[in-house]
Amino acid sequence: MGNVQGSRRAWLAAVGLVAAAAMAQLAMGREPMCTCGYVKAWHGVVASSENSQHLADWYTFTHVIHGIVFYALVWLVARRVPVRWRFVLAVAVEAAWEVFENTPFVIDRYRAATISLDYYGDSVVNSVADIAAMALGFWIASRGRWWVSVALVVAIEAVLAATIRDNLLLNILMLIRPVEAIRQWQLGA
């Protein structure tokens, strides 16, 4: 009975964190959904004002990687903590990132230093979907062998680099310390 109660509390905590992130973004003036007036399941055009406005886009896959990485990091530092509470911690970190990512500071940084010239932040719908993608990555990592998670991360990064000339590693690099040669490659020059 205690296990069920603990699971219920963990799920409620995770849902509460997602709701808090959504409310924080609404309070910051973020759009609830795409200003185009509808929500698509998939939007595949990176260089458009609708990127990061719908449920999923190419960057959704990077959030799956977040979940895999968060699972590994929390396992390293708190493996005795029940996995459901490690999951809540991962949701908290991802929710905090989604709020921070949608501050003027980060949005301006993305627009100045990366290929995201048309990036004006995520819609709240997209942020919530990104947290769900992280949860999927966490679940995959918690259920499979470590090498499956590593192979999935490598595959996602390779496919994104080949398809959109961007991925999580490049995104982090270009956000923190832009490299002009990479930016030119990403722009297709």
MODELLER restraints for C-alpha pairs under 7 A, 6 or more apart:
rsr = mdl.restraints
at = mdl.atoms
rsr.add(forms.Gaussian(group=physical.xy_distance, feature=features.Distance(at['CA:7:A'], at['CA:84:A']), mean=6.58, stdev=0.5))
rsr.add(forms.Gaussian(group=physical.xy_distance, feature=features.Distance(at['CA:10:A'], at['CA:84:A']), mean=6.06, stdev=0.5))
rsr.add(forms.Gaussian(group=physical.xy_distance, feature=features.Distance(at['CA:10:A'], at['CA:85:A']), mean=6.13, stdev=0.5))
rsr.add(forms.Gaussian(group=physical.xy_distance, feature=features.Distance(at['CA:10:A'], at['CA:88:A']), mean=6.35, stdev=0.5))
rsr.add(forms.Gaussian(group=physical.xy_distance, feature=features.Distance(at['CA:13:A'], at['CA:88:A']), mean=6.72, stdev=0.5))
rsr.add(forms.Gaussian(group=physical.xy_distance, feature=features.Distance(at['CA:14:A'], at['CA:88:A']), mean=5.26, stdev=0.5))
rsr.add(forms.Gaussian(group=physical.xy_distance, feature=features.Distance(at['CA:14:A'], at['CA:91:A']), mean=6.16, stdev=0.5))
rsr.add(forms.Gaussian(group=physical.xy_distance, feature=features.Distance(at['CA:17:A'], at['CA:92:A']), mean=6.14, stdev=0.5))
rsr.add(forms.Gaussian(group=physical.xy_distance, feature=features.Distance(at['CA:17:A'], at['CA:95:A']), mean=6.71, stdev=0.5))
rsr.add(forms.Gaussian(group=physical.xy_distance, feature=features.Distance(at['CA:18:A'], at['CA:95:A']), mean=6.16, stdev=0.5))
rsr.add(forms.Gaussian(group=physical.xy_distance, feature=features.Distance(at['CA:18:A'], at['CA:128:A']), mean=6.71, stdev=0.5))
rsr.add(forms.Gaussian(group=physical.xy_distance, feature=features.Distance(at['CA:21:A'], at['CA:95:A']), mean=5.56, stdev=0.5))
rsr.add(forms.Gaussian(group=physical.xy_distance, feature=features.Distance(at['CA:21:A'], at['CA:96:A']), mean=6.96, stdev=0.5))
rsr.add(forms.Gaussian(group=physical.xy_distance, feature=features.Distance(at['CA:21:A'], at['CA:99:A']), mean=6.12, stdev=0.5))
rsr.add(forms.Gaussian(group=physical.xy_distance, feature=features.Distance(at['CA:22:A'], at['CA:124:A']), mean=5.90, stdev=0.5))
rsr.add(forms.Gaussian(group=physical.xy_distance, feature=features.Distance(at['CA:22:A'], at['CA:128:A']), mean=6.94, stdev=0.5))
rsr.add(forms.Gaussian(group=physical.xy_distance, feature=features.Distance(at['CA:24:A'], at['CA:99:A']), mean=6.95, stdev=0.5))
rsr.add(forms.Gaussian(group=physical.xy_distance, feature=features.Distance(at['CA:25:A'], at['CA:99:A']), mean=6.10, stdev=0.5))
rsr.add(forms.Gaussian(group=physical.xy_distance, feature=features.Distance(at['CA:25:A'], at['CA:124:A']), mean=6.66, stdev=0.5))
rsr.add(forms.Gaussian(group=physical.xy_distance, feature=features.Distance(at['CA:26:A'], at['CA:32:A']), mean=6.81, stdev=0.5))
rsr.add(forms.Gaussian(group=physical.xy_distance, feature=features.Distance(at['CA:30:A'], at['CA:123:A']), mean=6.21, stdev=0.5))
rsr.add(forms.Gaussian(group=physical.xy_distance, feature=features.Distance(at['CA:30:A'], at['CA:124:A']), mean=6.64, stdev=0.5))
rsr.add(forms.Gaussian(group=physical.xy_distance, feature=features.Distance(at['CA:31:A'], at['CA:123:A']), mean=5.09, stdev=0.5))
rsr.add(forms.Gaussian(group=physical.xy_distance, feature=features.Distance(at['CA:31:A'], at['CA:124:A']), mean=6.27, stdev=0.5))
rsr.add(forms.Gaussian(group=physical.xy_distance, feature=features.Distance(at['CA:32:A'], at['CA:123:A']), mean=5.43, stdev=0.5))
rsr.add(forms.Gaussian(group=physical.xy_distance, feature=features.Distance(at['CA:32:A'], at['CA:124:A']), mean=4.69, stdev=0.5))
rsr.add(forms.Gaussian(group=physical.xy_distance, feature=features.Distance(at['CA:32:A'], at['CA:125:A']), mean=6.08, stdev=0.5))
rsr.add(forms.Gaussian(group=physical.xy_distance, feature=features.Distance(at['CA:33:A'], at['CA:39:A']), mean=6.76, stdev=0.5))
rsr.add(forms.Gaussian(group=physical.xy_distance, feature=features.Distance(at['CA:33:A'], at['CA:53:A']), mean=6.27, stdev=0.5))
rsr.add(forms.Gaussian(group=physical.xy_distance, feature=features.Distance(at['CA:33:A'], at['CA:123:A']), mean=5.02, stdev=0.5))
rsr.add(forms.Gaussian(group=physical.xy_distance, feature=features.Distance(at['CA:33:A'], at['CA:124:A']), mean=6.11, stdev=0.5))
rsr.add(forms.Gaussian(group=physical.xy_distance, feature=features.Distance(at['CA:33:A'], at['CA:125:A']), mean=5.54, stdev=0.5))
rsr.add(forms.Gaussian(group=physical.xy_distance, feature=features.Distance(at['CA:34:A'], at['CA:50:A']), mean=6.78, stdev=0.5))
rsr.add(forms.Gaussian(group=physical.xy_distance, feature=features.Distance(at['CA:34:A'], at['CA:53:A']), mean=4.92, stdev=0.5))
rsr.add(forms.Gaussian(group=physical.xy_distance, feature=features.Distance(at['CA:34:A'], at['CA:54:A']), mean=6.43, stdev=0.5))
rsr.add(forms.Gaussian(group=physical.xy_distance, feature=features.Distance(at['CA:34:A'], at['CA:123:A']), mean=6.22, stdev=0.5))
rsr.add(forms.Gaussian(group=physical.xy_distance, feature=features.Distance(at['CA:39:A'], at['CA:54:A']), mean=5.30, stdev=0.5))
rsr.add(forms.Gaussian(group=physical.xy_distance, feature=features.Distance(at['CA:39:A'], at['CA:55:A']), mean=6.92, stdev=0.5))
rsr.add(forms.Gaussian(group=physical.xy_distance, feature=features.Distance(at['CA:40:A'], at['CA:54:A']), mean=5.38, stdev=0.5))
rsr.add(forms.Gaussian(group=physical.xy_distance, feature=features.Distance(at['CA:40:A'], at['CA:55:A']), mean=6.30, stdev=0.5))
rsr.add(forms.Gaussian(group=physical.xy_distance, feature=features.Distance(at['CA:41:A'], at['CA:54:A']), mean=6.47, stdev=0.5))
rsr.add(forms.Gaussian(group=physical.xy_distance, feature=features.Distance(at['CA:41:A'], at['CA:55:A']), mean=5.08, stdev=0.5))
rsr.add(forms.Gaussian(group=physical.xy_distance, feature=features.Distance(at['CA:41:A'], at['CA:56:A']), mean=5.90, stdev=0.5))
rsr.add(forms.Gaussian(group=physical.xy_distance, feature=features.Distance(at['CA:42:A'], at['CA:54:A']), mean=6.65, stdev=0.5))
rsr.add(forms.Gaussian(group=physical.xy_distance, feature=features.Distance(at['CA:42:A'], at['CA:55:A']), mean=6.26, stdev=0.5))
rsr.add(forms.Gaussian(group=physical.xy_distance, feature=features.Distance(at['CA:42:A'], at['CA:56:A']), mean=4.81, stdev=0.5))
rsr.add(forms.Gaussian(group=physical.xy_distance, feature=features.Distance(at['CA:42:A'], at['CA:57:A']), mean=5.61, stdev=0.5))
rsr.add(forms.Gaussian(group=physical.xy_distance, feature=features.Distance(at['CA:43:A'], at['CA:51:A']), mean=6.54, stdev=0.5))
rsr.add(forms.Gaussian(group=physical.xy_distance, feature=features.Distance(at['CA:43:A'], at['CA:54:A']), mean=6.52, stdev=0.5))
rsr.add(forms.Gaussian(group=physical.xy_distance, feature=features.Distance(at['CA:43:A'], at['CA:56:A']), mean=6.34, stdev=0.5))
rsr.add(forms.Gaussian(group=physical.xy_distance, feature=features.Distance(at['CA:43:A'], at['CA:57:A']), mean=5.03, stdev=0.5))
rsr.add(forms.Gaussian(group=physical.xy_distance, feature=features.Distance(at['CA:44:A'], at['CA:57:A']), mean=5.47, stdev=0.5))
rsr.add(forms.Gaussian(group=physical.xy_distance, feature=features.Distance(at['CA:44:A'], at['CA:58:A']), mean=6.25, stdev=0.5))
rsr.add(forms.Gaussian(group=physical.xy_distance, feature=features.Distance(at['CA:45:A'], at['CA:51:A']), mean=6.53, stdev=0.5))
rsr.add(forms.Gaussian(group=physical.xy_distance, feature=features.Distance(at['CA:47:A'], at['CA:118:A']), mean=6.54, stdev=0.5))
rsr.add(forms.Gaussian(group=physical.xy_distance, feature=features.Distance(at['CA:48:A'], at['CA:118:A']), mean=6.18, stdev=0.5))
rsr.add(forms.Gaussian(group=physical.xy_distance, feature=features.Distance(at['CA:49:A'], at['CA:118:A']), mean=5.65, stdev=0.5))
rsr.add(forms.Gaussian(group=physical.xy_distance, feature=features.Distance(at['CA:49:A'], at['CA:119:A']), mean=6.71, stdev=0.5))
rsr.add(forms.Gaussian(group=physical.xy_distance, feature=features.Distance(at['CA:51:A'], at['CA:57:A']), mean=6.75, stdev=0.5))
rsr.add(forms.Gaussian(group=physical.xy_distance, feature=features.Distance(at['CA:52:A'], at['CA:122:A']), mean=4.93, stdev=0.5))
rsr.add(forms.Gaussian(group=physical.xy_distance, feature=features.Distance(at['CA:52:A'], at['CA:123:A']), mean=6.61, stdev=0.5))
rsr.add(forms.Gaussian(group=physical.xy_distance, feature=features.Distance(at['CA:52:A'], at['CA:126:A']), mean=5.86, stdev=0.5))
rsr.add(forms.Gaussian(group=physical.xy_distance, feature=features.Distance(at['CA:53:A'], at['CA:122:A']), mean=5.60, stdev=0.5))
rsr.add(forms.Gaussian(group=physical.xy_distance, feature=features.Distance(at['CA:53:A'], at['CA:123:A']), mean=4.83, stdev=0.5))
rsr.add(forms.Gaussian(group=physical.xy_distance, feature=features.Distance(at['CA:53:A'], at['CA:126:A']), mean=5.49, stdev=0.5))
rsr.add(forms.Gaussian(group=physical.xy_distance, feature=features.Distance(at['CA:54:A'], at['CA:125:A']), mean=6.59, stdev=0.5))
rsr.add(forms.Gaussian(group=physical.xy_distance, feature=features.Distance(at['CA:54:A'], at['CA:126:A']), mean=5.33, stdev=0.5))
rsr.add(forms.Gaussian(group=physical.xy_distance, feature=features.Distance(at['CA:55:A'], at['CA:125:A']), mean=6.31, stdev=0.5))
rsr.add(forms.Gaussian(group=physical.xy_distance, feature=features.Distance(at['CA:55:A'], at['CA:126:A']), mean=5.00, stdev=0.5))
rsr.add(forms.Gaussian(group=physical.xy_distance, feature=features.Distance(at['CA:55:A'], at['CA:129:A']), mean=5.59, stdev=0.5))
rsr.add(forms.Gaussian(group=physical.xy_distance, feature=features.Distance(at['CA:56:A'], at['CA:126:A']), mean=6.85, stdev=0.5))
rsr.add(forms.Gaussian(group=physical.xy_distance, feature=features.Distance(at['CA:56:A'], at['CA:129:A']), mean=6.95, stdev=0.5))
rsr.add(forms.Gaussian(group=physical.xy_distance, feature=features.Distance(at['CA:60:A'], at['CA:130:A']), mean=5.88, stdev=0.5))
rsr.add(forms.Gaussian(group=physical.xy_distance, feature=features.Distance(at['CA:60:A'], at['CA:133:A']), mean=6.41, stdev=0.5))
rsr.add(forms.Gaussian(group=physical.xy_distance, feature=features.Distance(at['CA:61:A'], at['CA:156:A']), mean=6.81, stdev=0.5))
rsr.add(forms.Gaussian(group=physical.xy_distance, feature=features.Distance(at['CA:62:A'], at['CA:167:A']), mean=6.83, stdev=0.5))
rsr.add(forms.Gaussian(group=physical.xy_distance, feature=features.Distance(at['CA:62:A'], at['CA:168:A']), mean=5.52, stdev=0.5))
rsr.add(forms.Gaussian(group=physical.xy_distance, feature=features.Distance(at['CA:63:A'], at['CA:130:A']), mean=5.90, stdev=0.5))
rsr.add(forms.Gaussian(group=physical.xy_distance, feature=features.Distance(at['CA:63:A'], at['CA:133:A']), mean=5.50, stdev=0.5))
rsr.add(forms.Gaussian(group=physical.xy_distance, feature=features.Distance(at['CA:63:A'], at['CA:134:A']), mean=4.78, stdev=0.5))
rsr.add(forms.Gaussian(group=physical.xy_distance, feature=features.Distance(at['CA:64:A'], at['CA:133:A']), mean=5.00, stdev=0.5))
rsr.add(forms.Gaussian(group=physical.xy_distance, feature=features.Distance(at['CA:64:A'], at['CA:134:A']), mean=4.58, stdev=0.5))
rsr.add(forms.Gaussian(group=physical.xy_distance, feature=features.Distance(at['CA:64:A'], at['CA:136:A']), mean=6.16, stdev=0.5))
rsr.add(forms.Gaussian(group=physical.xy_distance, feature=features.Distance(at['CA:64:A'], at['CA:137:A']), mean=4.21, stdev=0.5))
rsr.add(forms.Gaussian(group=physical.xy_distance, feature=features.Distance(at['CA:65:A'], at['CA:134:A']), mean=6.99, stdev=0.5))
rsr.add(forms.Gaussian(group=physical.xy_distance, feature=features.Distance(at['CA:65:A'], at['CA:137:A']), mean=6.00, stdev=0.5))
rsr.add(forms.Gaussian(group=physical.xy_distance, feature=features.Distance(at['CA:65:A'], at['CA:153:A']), mean=5.98, stdev=0.5))
rsr.add(forms.Gaussian(group=physical.xy_distance, feature=features.Distance(at['CA:66:A'], at['CA:134:A']), mean=5.63, stdev=0.5))
rsr.add(forms.Gaussian(group=physical.xy_distance, feature=features.Distance(at['CA:66:A'], at['CA:137:A']), mean=6.91, stdev=0.5))
rsr.add(forms.Gaussian(group=physical.xy_distance, feature=features.Distance(at['CA:67:A'], at['CA:134:A']), mean=4.21, stdev=0.5))
rsr.add(forms.Gaussian(group=physical.xy_distance, feature=features.Distance(at['CA:67:A'], at['CA:135:A']), mean=5.83, stdev=0.5))
rsr.add(forms.Gaussian(group=physical.xy_distance, feature=features.Distance(at['CA:67:A'], at['CA:136:A']), mean=6.83, stdev=0.5))
rsr.add(forms.Gaussian(group=physical.xy_distance, feature=features.Distance(at['CA:67:A'], at['CA:137:A']), mean=4.17, stdev=0.5))
rsr.add(forms.Gaussian(group=physical.xy_distance, feature=features.Distance(at['CA:67:A'], at['CA:138:A']), mean=4.09, stdev=0.5))
rsr.add(forms.Gaussian(group=physical.xy_distance, feature=features.Distance(at['CA:68:A'], at['CA:137:A']), mean=4.87, stdev=0.5))
rsr.add(forms.Gaussian(group=physical.xy_distance, feature=features.Distance(at['CA:68:A'], at['CA:138:A']), mean=4.96, stdev=0.5))
rsr.add(forms.Gaussian(group=physical.xy_distance, feature=features.Distance(at['CA:68:A'], at['CA:141:A']), mean=5.31, stdev=0.5))
rsr.add(forms.Gaussian(group=physical.xy_distance, feature=features.Distance(at['CA:68:A'], at['CA:149:A']), mean=6.63, stdev=0.5))
rsr.add(forms.Gaussian(group=physical.xy_distance, feature=features.Distance(at['CA:70:A'], at['CA:90:A']), mean=5.89, stdev=0.5))
rsr.add(forms.Gaussian(group=physical.xy_distance, feature=features.Distance(at['CA:70:A'], at['CA:138:A']), mean=6.94, stdev=0.5))
rsr.add(forms.Gaussian(group=physical.xy_distance, feature=features.Distance(at['CA:71:A'], at['CA:138:A']), mean=5.44, stdev=0.5))
rsr.add(forms.Gaussian(group=physical.xy_distance, feature=features.Distance(at['CA:71:A'], at['CA:141:A']), mean=6.42, stdev=0.5))
rsr.add(forms.Gaussian(group=physical.xy_distance, feature=features.Distance(at['CA:71:A'], at['CA:142:A']), mean=6.95, stdev=0.5))
rsr.add(forms.Gaussian(group=physical.xy_distance, feature=features.Distance(at['CA:74:A'], at['CA:86:A']), mean=6.35, stdev=0.5))
rsr.add(forms.Gaussian(group=physical.xy_distance, feature=features.Distance(at['CA:91:A'], at['CA:131:A']), mean=6.91, stdev=0.5))
rsr.add(forms.Gaussian(group=physical.xy_distance, feature=features.Distance(at['CA:94:A'], at['CA:131:A']), mean=6.16, stdev=0.5))
rsr.add(forms.Gaussian(group=physical.xy_distance, feature=features.Distance(at['CA:95:A'], at['CA:131:A']), mean=6.57, stdev=0.5))
rsr.add(forms.Gaussian(group=physical.xy_distance, feature=features.Distance(at['CA:98:A'], at['CA:127:A']), mean=6.07, stdev=0.5))
rsr.add(forms.Gaussian(group=physical.xy_distance, feature=features.Distance(at['CA:101:A'], at['CA:107:A']), mean=6.76, stdev=0.5))
rsr.add(forms.Gaussian(group=physical.xy_distance, feature=features.Distance(at['CA:102:A'], at['CA:121:A']), mean=5.25, stdev=0.5))
rsr.add(forms.Gaussian(group=physical.xy_distance, feature=features.Distance(at['CA:102:A'], at['CA:122:A']), mean=6.52, stdev=0.5))
rsr.add(forms.Gaussian(group=physical.xy_distance, feature=features.Distance(at['CA:107:A'], at['CA:119:A']), mean=6.94, stdev=0.5))
rsr.add(forms.Gaussian(group=physical.xy_distance, feature=features.Distance(at['CA:107:A'], at['CA:120:A']), mean=6.21, stdev=0.5))
rsr.add(forms.Gaussian(group=physical.xy_distance, feature=features.Distance(at['CA:107:A'], at['CA:121:A']), mean=5.94, stdev=0.5))
rsr.add(forms.Gaussian(group=physical.xy_distance, feature=features.Distance(at['CA:109:A'], at['CA:175:A']), mean=6.80, stdev=0.5))
rsr.add(forms.Gaussian(group=physical.xy_distance, feature=features.Distance(at['CA:110:A'], at['CA:116:A']), mean=5.99, stdev=0.5))
rsr.add(forms.Gaussian(group=physical.xy_distance, feature=features.Distance(at['CA:110:A'], at['CA:175:A']), mean=6.28, stdev=0.5))
rsr.add(forms.Gaussian(group=physical.xy_distance, feature=features.Distance(at['CA:111:A'], at['CA:117:A']), mean=4.67, stdev=0.5))
rsr.add(forms.Gaussian(group=physical.xy_distance, feature=features.Distance(at['CA:111:A'], at['CA:119:A']), mean=6.21, stdev=0.5))
rsr.add(forms.Gaussian(group=physical.xy_distance, feature=features.Distance(at['CA:113:A'], at['CA:174:A']), mean=6.21, stdev=0.5))
rsr.add(forms.Gaussian(group=physical.xy_distance, feature=features.Distance(at['CA:113:A'], at['CA:175:A']), mean=6.08, stdev=0.5))
rsr.add(forms.Gaussian(group=physical.xy_distance, feature=features.Distance(at['CA:113:A'], at['CA:178:A']), mean=5.94, stdev=0.5))
rsr.add(forms.Gaussian(group=physical.xy_distance, feature=features.Distance(at['CA:114:A'], at['CA:174:A']), mean=5.66, stdev=0.5))
rsr.add(forms.Gaussian(group=physical.xy_distance, feature=features.Distance(at['CA:114:A'], at['CA:175:A']), mean=6.44, stdev=0.5))
rsr.add(forms.Gaussian(group=physical.xy_distance, feature=features.Distance(at['CA:114:A'], at['CA:183:A']), mean=6.70, stdev=0.5))
rsr.add(forms.Gaussian(group=physical.xy_distance, feature=features.Distance(at['CA:115:A'], at['CA:183:A']), mean=6.56, stdev=0.5))
rsr.add(forms.Gaussian(group=physical.xy_distance, feature=features.Distance(at['CA:115:A'], at['CA:186:A']), mean=6.67, stdev=0.5))
rsr.add(forms.Gaussian(group=physical.xy_distance, feature=features.Distance(at['CA:115:A'], at['CA:187:A']), mean=6.60, stdev=0.5))
rsr.add(forms.Gaussian(group=physical.xy_distance, feature=features.Distance(at['CA:141:A'], at['CA:149:A']), mean=5.68, stdev=0.5))
rsr.add(forms.Gaussian(group=physical.xy_distance, feature=features.Distance(at['CA:157:A'], at['CA:167:A']), mean=5.45, stdev=0.5))
rsr.add(forms.Gaussian(group=physical.xy_distance, feature=features.Distance(at['CA:157:A'], at['CA:168:A']), mean=6.86, stdev=0.5))
rsr.add(forms.Gaussian(group=physical.xy_distance, feature=features.Distance(at['CA:160:A'], at['CA:166:A']), mean=5.84, stdev=0.5))
rsr.add(forms.Gaussian(group=physical.xy_distance, feature=features.Distance(at['CA:160:A'], at['CA:167:A']), mean=5.34, stdev=0.5))
rsr.add(forms.Gaussian(group=physical.xy_distance, feature=features.Distance(at['CA:161:A'], at['CA:167:A']), mean=5.69, stdev=0.5))
rsr.add(forms.Gaussian(group=physical.xy_distance, feature=features.Distance(at['CA:165:A'], at['CA:186:A']), mean=5.09, stdev=0.5))
rsr.add(forms.Gaussian(group=physical.xy_distance, feature=features.Distance(at['CA:166:A'], at['CA:186:A']), mean=6.80, stdev=0.5))
